[in-house]
Amino acid sequence: MNRPANGSFPPAYRAVITGYGSFVPAKTLTNDELAKMVDTSDKWITTRTGIKVRHITTDQESTALLATRAAENALDEAKMKAEDIELIIVATITPEMVFPSTASFVQRSLGASKAWVFDLAAACSGFVYGLSIVQQFIESGRLNNAIVIGAETLTKITDWTDRTSCILFGDGAGAVVLERSKDGRKGILYSTMHSDGDRWEALNCQAYGSRYPSSKKLDDPNKIYMQIKGREVYQQAIRRIVETVTESLDHCGLTMDDVKMFISHQMNARIIESAAKRLNLPDEKVFINIGEYGNTSAASVPIAFDDCARKGKIERGDIVILVAFGAGLTWGANVIEF
Ligand SMILES: CC(C)(COP(=O)(O)OP(=O)(O)OC[C@H]1O[C@@H](n2cnc3c(N)ncnc32)[C@H](O)[C@@H]1OP(=O)(O)O)[C@@H](O)C(=O)NCCC(=O)NCCS
């Protein structure tokens, strides 16, 4: 291992993950159950995506509820009291309501009275973007700690008659607590974020914002649902994941040999496997849990991180790469010494 690269000096402080947690609704929907709703099959979904089952919220369960449960689990792990949290970021594209932010509801239910809070809308990259923001605040000495949550109820904006999209998504939340460490080694070593607004049409849900407000009749009733251009997303995702991981490792002066685990946004097992192959990553360094959750957008990376850590696949001191890609288009990565 040969760090730091590019002539940069390590910061005085680093943002260390001291707690992690996740929460998914109890109700599930299997591929066989989906095959009774649309013209598809367990075989097609498994082969093309790796998904076997996804978790689905009931009418009573909302994004803030999932986010709060995941945050509570992460705070328990960090042994931190909610009243000590200084910042709460909720990454989501399925917020509790138009306003106030989902993070406001989470603050209230946690009793995190000292925190300032906001939502971050970068779709599937939201959690990775959130870590990057917290990294800056902690490294500059402005914050002692923060909690970043990815939480989604995508099944509430899913068109259950569209077999090309409804097979993909699930609900859930994941969270991490980050704290300032004076050990200049451990923590988030590097973050890189990108976006390409020219490709917004590849993935979107157009109602109900200012362009298509709820006060006006929609020209196309399907605008209330997620629309995806699957092939375009597929190709862009592989390309951007490979680029951003390569860039991140180069910046840190690390190679794939130094990396213990590659934790990607879980959008399609085939996309993750193709990207990993191009990065020359062996199977044992690639964490995939999409089979049990589907694509949970901003929640997917923290759910995978929590799952990976609890399964003992990463240990303190390991180098872990988090990478995400999603609507916007947006993409980014964090290199972490766990
Ligand atoms: C959606 C996705 C799984 C489709 O897989 P694919 O291998 O690209 O499949 P295609 O879209 O080329 O469709 C192949 C065929 O399967 C059919 N098909 C599509 N969905 C199907 C389903 N659920 N069950 C059975 N057949 C299906 C298509 O109609 C097509 O049939 P045709 O060849 O007769 O025209 C894949 O493109 C993907 O994962 N894309 C990214 C998804 C995404 O946007 N995620 C969110 C952002 S991160």
The ligand as a MOL file (V3000), in Angstrom:
LIG
                    3D

  0  0  0     0  0            999 V3000
M  V30 BEGIN CTAB
M  V30 COUNTS 48 50 0 0 0
M  V30 BEGIN ATOM
M  V30 1 C -34.0740 -3.7850 -17.1280 0
M  V30 2 C -33.0680 -4.8840 -17.4710 0
M  V30 3 C -33.0950 -5.9460 -16.3660 0
M  V30 4 C -33.5010 -5.5380 -18.7670 0
M  V30 5 O -32.5730 -6.5860 -19.0980 0
M  V30 6 P -32.0570 -6.7220 -20.6030 0
M  V30 7 O -31.1850 -7.8990 -20.6350 0
M  V30 8 O -31.4560 -5.3770 -20.9320 0
M  V30 9 O -33.3750 -7.0170 -21.3890 0
M  V30 10 P -34.0290 -6.1980 -22.6030 0
M  V30 11 O -34.6000 -4.9020 -22.0950 0
M  V30 12 O -33.0350 -6.1550 -23.7130 0
M  V30 13 O -35.2310 -7.1540 -22.9880 0
M  V30 14 C -35.0150 -8.4540 -23.4970 0
M  V30 15 C -36.3600 -9.0980 -23.7520 0
M  V30 16 O -36.9610 -9.4460 -22.4750 0
M  V30 17 C -38.2720 -8.8990 -22.4150 0
M  V30 18 N -38.5700 -8.5450 -21.0290 0
M  V30 19 C -38.3810 -7.3370 -20.4270 0
M  V30 20 N -38.7550 -7.4450 -19.1370 0
M  V30 21 C -39.1470 -8.7120 -18.9340 0
M  V30 22 C -39.6230 -9.4130 -17.8200 0
M  V30 23 N -39.7540 -8.8210 -16.6130 0
M  V30 24 N -39.9170 -10.7230 -17.9460 0
M  V30 25 C -39.7870 -11.3390 -19.1320 0
M  V30 26 N -39.3490 -10.7310 -20.2360 0
M  V30 27 C -39.0260 -9.4250 -20.1390 0
M  V30 28 C -38.2530 -7.7180 -23.3340 0
M  V30 29 O -39.5550 -7.4000 -23.7600 0
M  V30 30 C -37.3770 -8.2180 -24.4520 0
M  V30 31 O -38.1480 -9.0280 -25.2780 0
M  V30 32 P -37.8980 -9.0380 -26.8850 0
M  V30 33 O -36.4860 -9.5190 -27.0750 0
M  V30 34 O -38.9360 -9.9960 -27.3810 0
M  V30 35 O -38.1080 -7.6310 -27.3360 0
M  V30 36 C -31.6150 -4.3150 -17.6190 0
M  V30 37 O -31.5040 -3.5650 -18.8070 0
M  V30 38 C -31.2410 -3.4200 -16.4650 0
M  V30 39 O -31.0840 -3.8810 -15.3320 0
M  V30 40 N -31.0700 -2.1110 -16.7290 0
M  V30 41 C -30.7870 -1.1380 -15.7000 0
M  V30 42 C -31.9740 -1.0140 -14.8030 0
M  V30 43 C -32.1300 0.3170 -14.1750 0
M  V30 44 O -32.3680 1.2950 -14.8150 0
M  V30 45 N -32.0220 0.3850 -12.8470 0
M  V30 46 C -32.2500 1.5440 -12.1210 0
M  V30 47 C -31.1130 2.4910 -12.0730 0
M  V30 48 S -29.7100 2.0390 -11.2520 0
M  V30 END ATOM
M  V30 BEGIN BOND
M  V30 1 1 1 2
M  V30 2 1 2 3
M  V30 3 1 2 4
M  V30 4 1 2 36
M  V30 5 1 4 5
M  V30 6 1 5 6
M  V30 7 2 6 7
M  V30 8 1 6 8
M  V30 9 1 6 9
M  V30 10 1 9 10
M  V30 11 2 10 11
M  V30 12 1 10 12
M  V30 13 1 10 13
M  V30 14 1 13 14
M  V30 15 1 14 15
M  V30 16 1 15 16
M  V30 17 1 15 30
M  V30 18 1 16 17
M  V30 19 1 17 18
M  V30 20 1 17 28
M  V30 21 1 18 19
M  V30 22 1 18 27
M  V30 23 2 19 20
M  V30 24 1 20 21
M  V30 25 1 21 22
M  V30 26 2 21 27
M  V30 27 1 22 23
M  V30 28 2 22 24
M  V30 29 1 24 25
M  V30 30 2 25 26
M  V30 31 1 26 27
M  V30 32 1 28 29
M  V30 33 1 28 30
M  V30 34 1 30 31
M  V30 35 1 31 32
M  V30 36 2 32 33
M  V30 37 1 32 34
M  V30 38 1 32 35
M  V30 39 1 36 37
M  V30 40 1 36 38
M  V30 41 2 38 39
M  V30 42 1 38 40
M  V30 43 1 40 41
M  V30 44 1 41 42
M  V30 45 1 42 43
M  V30 46 2 43 44
M  V30 47 1 43 45
M  V30 48 1 45 46
M  V30 49 1 46 47
M  V30 50 1 47 48
M  V30 END BOND
M  V30 END CTAB
M  END
